[in-house]
Amino acid sequence: MTAIANALGLGNLPVGIQYAVIGLVVAHVLAFSYWLLRITTDKKRLEMRFKEE
């Protein structure tokens, strides 16, 4: 965990703040990947709907 904190430039902050910032970064990465997945599947679903008509 300290390696991640050092890579993000958080090495001199208290450990609790390091964990909080890393948790926020992980949550945002997961949310962005879920959002990207939803957009790509929505596009595929729309393409299939237009092909049927």
Secondary structure, 3 states (H helix, E strand, C coil): CHHHHHHCCCCCCCHHHHHHHHHHHHHHHHHHHHHHHHHHHHHHHHHHHHHHC
